[in-house]
Amino acid sequence: MTGKDTFTVKPADLPAPPQAALKILRACSRKDINNSELAELATHDPVLSTELLRIVNSAFFSMPSDIKSVTRAVNLLGQRALRNLVLCISVRDSVRQNALPDFDISSFWEDTLRHAVAARLLAEHSDLDDDECFTAGLLQDFGLLVMCFLQPSKASVWHDLRKLDPDQRYEREQQVFGITHDNLLQILGRSWSLPDELCAILGTHHDCKASSLSDADNRMCKILYLSDWMTAIFNVQQTGDCLRQYQSLANELLGLTLEQADTCLAAMPAMVESSAVALGLHIQQQPDFEDILSQANERLAEENMSYQELTWKLENALAEQDRLAAALDRELQVAREIQTGLLPSRRDSRFPVIGYNHSALELSGDFFDFFELPDGRIYFNLGDVSGKGVTAALLMAKTCSLFRCLGKREHDPARLLSTVNDELAETMIRGMFVTLTCGLYDPATDQVQLVNAGHPPALLISKEGEITELSASGPPLGIMAGSQYTIEKTSLSGGCLYLFSDGLIECEYAPDRVLGVSGLAKLLHKLHDREPDELIKLLFSQFIAQAETLKDDITLVMVEKRTPHA
């Protein structure tokens, strides 16, 4: 059975009190019963009657003289006290000492007495009957013993449960047994003919804030929950945390001051020992509360010291982080300056090629370049390296250098890209590549030779406003050596050629709506008559101003024949 299973309990499976005790418990619930009848029921069981007299004559009850007859004991105790005393004996004797070999029965009875004594001490601050509270406290964890009795293979878990605080233990019970001790107590209470109000209190003491009980019963419910925390203080490892939680709950639930809460704790050890003697239970000598308090304070001091040391280490780590971040910022700034230096300088207004780059991060994976050949033709390109950051920036620098160096000797754009591709493929890091569009523009003839290696299409907008897409003719650079590329020839004829990176067409102009190639084409057509600088400013202002929409580098290159007055 897993922790999520629901455990089914049959009344016949539950431990039962001796028949004489059960008869007394049932009789005490009758309104017409008298003390003589109860005494007669008790004397029918010599063991029970002997035990009643022994307990009544113990220091626990402090009777003025020896009680020698059961009848006198019943008359002095009263029906309710008799019922409680019989319950105590029944709980004690319901499970044999050797019934659960893997269960530490001595520690269970020790904690059971702590619950009972704690409940009795708290009753003094709540105007409740202390004997009633003692009995309820004695019963409140009895369901756990019964759970182990019904599922003996899990009895050893008691050792670990005992070290948890009440809330943690309650959750763990459900996981291990599929039922909790308070739920089982309600079933057991009906089987033992316990009063309905006592069953309700025992069944809701872990949910006392939401309880719909009467005021007095709700206070007893709160007392039982608090007694759980008082008992845990003697067992858990985090004593200080448990102590502070108990003190807080004592004030919240019963209005106890810190002094009153601690006074109850201090009185527990001696009273637990005297209760054990009265009920014939053998437990270890109880630790003094002052010793527990001292241990809690020592642990708190250690935790504070550890916290201070941790704080000091954290401050040093943050300072080191700031130092490294500042050093990295300086290095990135230098790298950005070097990278910016690789981009071509702006030429005068008559030069037909103009480019613009804006990085999403400190370093860019986008690049563009243009330079003149001796015969007056102009090489230009726009590329995008996969990835971002330092690795992409280094690959960008290598591609730029190869293009410029080889392009001054190779005047065929297709062969130039094939050569650059082979050079990159030799040393390319797996998973990286470069998309690139390049062209060779002849101002004298207004002709363009264009090659696209896996890049978004270039857009040619004629002076009449007609838009032509010039798509890729080969794979990205660096993926596979030996790739071939083809040239597409076209004429500007008074129009303008636009190259751009995917960062521009992926910009959001509205929530979850990107610009796209068609959107960019429409926007360029709308701005086509503007001067290049004004066009770039209008085009990018709406995207760069909204930093959250700029998810990638954006780059644009324009090729357009210009006159001195253009």
JOFEN-V479639 format. One record per backbone hydrogen bond with DSSP energy under -0.5 kcal/mol. NH is the residue of the N-H (numbers start at 1). CO is the residue of the C=O. Records with the same first field share a line. If there is no record, write none. Layout:
NH: CO / CO
This chain:
5: 2
7: 5 / 178
13: 10
14: 10 / 11
22: 18
23: 19
24: 20
25: 21
26: 22
27: 23
28: 24
29: 25 / 26
30: 27
33: 30
38: 34
39: 35
40: 36
41: 37
42: 38
43: 39
44: 40 / 41
45: 42
46: 44
49: 45
50: 46
51: 47
52: 48
53: 49
54: 50
55: 51
56: 52
57: 53
58: 55
61: 58
62: 58
68: 66
73: 69
74: 70
75: 71
76: 72
77: 73
78: 74
82: 78
83: 79
84: 80
85: 81
86: 82
87: 83
88: 84
89: 85
90: 86
91: 87
92: 88
93: 89
94: 90 / 91
99: 96
103: 100
104: 102
105: 103
108: 104
109: 105
110: 106
111: 107
112: 108
113: 109
114: 110
115: 111
116: 112
117: 113
118: 114
119: 115
120: 116
121: 117
122: 118
123: 119
124: 120 / 121
125: 122
126: 123
127: 123
128: 123
133: 129
134: 130
135: 131
136: 132
137: 133
138: 134
139: 135
140: 136
142: 139
143: 139
144: 141
145: 141
146: 142
147: 143
148: 144
149: 145
150: 146
151: 147
154: 151
155: 152
157: 154
158: 155
159: 156
160: 157
161: 157
162: 158
163: 160
164: 161
169: 165
170: 166
171: 167
172: 168
173: 169
174: 170
175: 171
176: 172
177: 173
178: 173 / 174
179: 173
184: 180
185: 181
186: 182
187: 183
188: 184
189: 185
190: 186
191: 187
192: 188
193: 190
194: 189
199: 195
200: 196
201: 197
202: 198
203: 199
204: 200 / 201
205: 201
207: 204
210: 207
211: 208
218: 214
219: 215
220: 216
221: 217
222: 218
223: 219
224: 220
225: 221
226: 222
227: 223
228: 224
229: 225
230: 226
231: 227
232: 228
233: 229
234: 230 / 231
235: 232
236: 232
237: 163
239: 237
242: 238
243: 239
244: 240
245: 241
246: 242
247: 243
248: 244
249: 245
250: 246
251: 247
252: 248
253: 249
254: 249 / 250
255: 251
256: 250
261: 257
262: 258
263: 259
264: 260
265: 261
266: 262
267: 263
268: 264 / 265
269: 265
271: 267
272: 268
273: 269
274: 270
275: 271
276: 272
277: 273
278: 274
279: 275
280: 276 / 277
281: 276
283: 281
291: 288
292: 288
293: 289
294: 290
295: 291
296: 292
297: 293
298: 294
299: 295
300: 296
301: 297
302: 298
303: 299
304: 300
305: 301
306: 302
307: 303
308: 304
309: 305
310: 306
311: 307
312: 308
313: 309
314: 310
315: 311
316: 312
317: 313
318: 314
319: 315
320: 316
321: 317
322: 318
323: 319
324: 320
325: 321
326: 322
327: 323
328: 324
329: 325
330: 326
331: 327
332: 328
333: 329
334: 330
335: 331
336: 332
337: 333
338: 334
339: 335
340: 336
341: 337
342: 338 / 339
343: 339 / 340
351: 348
354: 558
356: 556
358: 554
367: 383
369: 381
371: 379
373: 377
376: 373
378: 441
379: 371
380: 439
381: 369
382: 437
383: 367
384: 435
385: 365
386: 433
389: 363
392: 388
393: 389
394: 390
395: 391
396: 392
397: 393
398: 394
399: 395
400: 396
401: 397
402: 398
403: 399
404: 400
405: 401
406: 402
407: 403
408: 404
409: 406
410: 406
411: 409
413: 411
416: 412
417: 413
418: 414
419: 415
420: 416
421: 417
422: 418
423: 419
424: 420
425: 421
426: 422
427: 423 / 424
428: 424
432: 429
434: 477
435: 384
436: 453
437: 382
438: 451
439: 380
440: 449
441: 378
442: 447
443: 441
445: 442
446: 442
447: 442
448: 490
449: 440
450: 448 / 488
451: 438
453: 436 / 451
454: 452 / 474
458: 470
459: 498
460: 458 / 468
461: 459 / 496
462: 460 / 466
463: 493
465: 462
468: 460
470: 458
471: 469
473: 452
474: 452
477: 434
479: 476
483: 480
488: 450
489: 487
490: 448
492: 446
495: 492
496: 461
497: 559
498: 459
499: 557
501: 555
504: 501
505: 501
506: 502
507: 504
508: 549
509: 507 / 513
510: 513
513: 510
515: 507
516: 505
519: 515
520: 516
521: 517
522: 518
523: 519
524: 520
525: 521
526: 522
527: 523
528: 524 / 525
530: 527
535: 531
536: 532
537: 533
538: 534
539: 535
540: 536
541: 537
542: 538
543: 540
544: 540
545: 541
546: 543
547: 545
549: 546
550: 546 / 547
551: 549
554: 358
556: 356
557: 499
558: 354
559: 497
560: 352
566: 563
